Amino acid sequence: MAARKVAVVMGSEADLATMTAALEQLARFGIPYDIHVLSAHRSPDAVAELAAGAEAQGIELFIAAAGKAAHLAGVIASKTTLPVIGCPMETGLAGGLDSLLSMVQMPQGVPVATMGTGKSGAVNAAILAAQILARSDPDLRQKLAHHKADMAARVVQASRDIRQRLGHTDPSPAAQ
């Protein structure tokens, strides 16, 4: 079994609906992960134990998802020197603004790299995790390069498809 590299920690089981996008992206990059449902408020001792013992468990970084008060990422960051990527969950308050502000406004000395809310934020967390891990993994750097090239190719193809559907035949290099 491969060593676990990323610990994905969710504040509640409800976060899985969003965080599945991050798990799928990690899997596409071939990054092993461990998943936990722990609460900064309801199970703080378990959060502290996980964070403190992470390196011994082969964890290289955390992705922490939480909504509302969203203190999970900060609690983890306070208990480890490993990188922590926060994923604020969408809530009823302005689409998750409460979660975002709780996560991004960490006190000096307790950094959390905070993504946007929703599934795009979850995917970006997985991509940032891959970029961090790729610093010491040439194969992963190559997967990231292919991922970016594939994204670019899809955008260019979408442009071609739209122009073709609309009957536009602009021959400029930017339109190609």
C-alpha positions as CSV (number, residue, x, y, z in Angstrom):
1,M,0.0,0.0,0.0
2,A,1.3,3.5,-0.9
3,A,2.2,5.9,1.8
4,R,-0.4,8.4,2.6
5,K,0.6,11.9,1.4
6,V,-2.5,14.1,2.0
7,A,-4.9,14.1,4.9
8,V,-8.3,15.3,3.8
9,V,-10.2,16.4,6.9
10,M,-13.8,17.5,6.8
11,G,-15.7,19.2,9.6
12,S,-18.8,17.1,8.9
13,E,-20.1,14.3,6.7
14,A,-22.1,16.9,4.8
15,D,-18.8,18.3,3.4
16,L,-18.2,15.1,1.4
17,A,-20.6,16.3,-1.3
18,T,-18.2,19.1,-2.1
19,M,-14.9,17.4,-1.2
20,T,-15.5,14.5,-3.5
21,A,-14.3,16.8,-6.3
22,A,-11.0,17.2,-4.4
23,L,-10.7,13.4,-3.8
24,E,-11.3,12.7,-7.5
25,Q,-8.6,15.3,-8.5
26,L,-6.1,13.7,-6.1
27,A,-6.9,10.3,-7.5
28,R,-6.4,11.6,-11.1
29,F,-2.9,12.7,-10.1
30,G,-2.3,9.4,-8.3
31,I,-1.8,11.1,-4.9
32,P,-2.7,8.8,-2.0
33,Y,-4.9,10.4,0.7
34,D,-6.4,9.6,4.0
35,I,-9.8,11.0,4.9
36,H,-11.3,12.0,8.2
37,V,-14.4,13.6,9.5
38,L,-13.4,15.6,12.6
39,S,-14.7,18.8,14.1
40,A,-12.7,21.6,15.6
41,H,-15.5,22.2,18.0
42,R,-17.0,18.8,18.7
43,S,-13.8,16.6,18.6
44,P,-10.9,19.0,19.2
45,D,-8.8,16.4,20.9
46,A,-9.0,14.1,17.9
47,V,-8.1,17.0,15.6
48,A,-5.1,17.8,17.7
49,E,-4.0,14.2,17.8
50,L,-4.3,13.8,14.1
51,A,-2.3,17.0,13.4
52,A,0.4,16.2,15.9
53,G,0.9,12.7,14.6
54,A,0.6,13.4,10.9
55,E,4.2,13.2,9.9
56,A,4.7,9.9,11.7
57,Q,1.7,8.6,9.6
58,G,3.3,9.7,6.3
59,I,1.1,12.8,5.9
60,E,2.9,15.6,4.0
61,L,0.0,18.1,4.0
62,F,-3.6,18.7,5.0
63,I,-6.7,19.8,3.1
64,A,-9.2,20.9,5.6
65,A,-12.9,21.5,4.7
66,A,-15.3,23.3,7.0
67,G,-18.3,25.6,7.0
68,K,-19.7,28.3,9.1
69,A,-17.2,29.1,11.9
70,A,-14.7,27.1,9.8
71,H,-12.0,26.8,12.5
72,L,-10.8,23.3,11.4
73,A,-8.0,24.4,9.2
74,G,-6.7,26.8,11.8
75,V,-6.7,24.3,14.6
76,I,-4.8,21.8,12.4
77,A,-2.3,24.6,11.4
78,S,-1.8,25.4,15.1
79,K,-0.7,21.8,15.8
80,T,1.6,21.0,12.9
81,T,4.3,22.5,10.8
82,L,2.9,20.8,7.7
83,P,1.2,22.9,5.0
84,V,-2.6,23.3,5.5
85,I,-4.9,24.1,2.6
86,G,-8.4,25.3,3.7
87,C,-11.6,24.7,1.8
88,P,-14.4,26.9,3.0
89,M,-17.8,25.2,2.5
90,E,-20.7,27.0,0.9
91,T,-23.4,28.0,3.5
92,G,-26.6,30.0,3.5
93,L,-24.7,33.2,4.3
94,A,-23.6,34.7,0.9
95,G,-22.6,31.4,-0.5
96,G,-20.1,30.7,2.3
97,L,-18.7,34.1,3.0
98,D,-18.8,33.3,6.7
99,S,-16.7,30.2,6.1
100,L,-14.3,32.0,3.8
101,L,-13.6,34.8,6.2
102,S,-13.3,32.5,9.2
103,M,-10.6,30.5,7.3
104,V,-8.7,33.2,5.5
105,Q,-8.4,35.6,8.5
106,M,-5.9,33.5,10.5
107,P,-3.7,35.1,13.1
108,Q,-0.1,35.9,12.4
109,G,2.0,32.8,12.6
110,V,-0.8,30.3,11.8
111,P,-1.0,30.3,8.0
112,V,-3.7,28.5,6.1
113,A,-3.7,28.6,2.3
114,T,-7.4,29.2,1.7
115,M,-9.2,28.3,-1.5
116,G,-12.6,29.6,-2.8
117,T,-15.9,28.1,-1.7
118,G,-17.6,25.2,-3.5
119,K,-16.4,22.5,-5.8
120,S,-14.0,24.7,-7.7
121,G,-12.3,25.5,-4.4
122,A,-12.1,21.8,-3.6
123,V,-10.5,21.0,-6.9
124,N,-8.1,23.9,-6.6
125,A,-7.1,22.6,-3.1
126,A,-6.2,19.2,-4.7
127,I,-4.2,20.9,-7.5
128,L,-2.3,23.1,-5.0
129,A,-1.6,20.0,-2.9
130,A,-0.2,18.4,-6.1
131,Q,1.9,21.4,-6.8
132,I,3.4,21.4,-3.3
133,L,4.1,17.6,-3.4
134,A,5.5,17.9,-7.0
135,R,8.5,20.0,-5.7
136,S,10.0,16.6,-4.7
137,D,8.3,14.4,-7.2
138,P,9.3,14.7,-10.9
139,D,6.5,12.3,-12.0
140,L,3.9,14.4,-10.3
141,R,5.4,17.5,-11.9
142,Q,4.9,15.9,-15.3
143,K,1.3,15.0,-14.5
144,L,0.7,18.6,-13.5
145,A,2.2,19.8,-16.8
146,H,-0.1,17.5,-18.7
147,H,-3.1,18.6,-16.7
148,K,-2.4,22.3,-17.6
149,A,-1.8,21.4,-21.2
150,D,-5.1,19.5,-21.3
151,M,-6.9,22.4,-19.8
152,A,-5.5,24.8,-22.4
153,A,-6.3,22.4,-25.2
154,R,-9.9,22.1,-24.0
155,V,-10.3,25.9,-24.0
156,V,-8.9,26.3,-27.5
157,Q,-11.1,23.5,-28.7
158,A,-14.2,25.1,-27.1
159,S,-13.3,28.3,-28.9
160,R,-13.1,26.5,-32.2
161,D,-16.3,24.7,-31.6
162,I,-18.2,27.9,-30.7
163,R,-16.7,29.8,-33.7
164,Q,-17.7,26.9,-36.0
165,R,-21.3,26.8,-34.6
166,L,-21.7,30.5,-35.1
167,G,-20.2,30.4,-38.6
168,H,-17.3,32.7,-37.6
169,T,-14.1,32.2,-39.6
170,D,-11.7,34.7,-38.1
171,P,-8.3,33.7,-39.4
172,S,-6.3,35.7,-36.7
173,P,-3.8,33.6,-34.7
174,A,-5.5,34.5,-31.4
175,A,-8.7,32.9,-32.7
176,Q,-7.0,29.7,-33.7
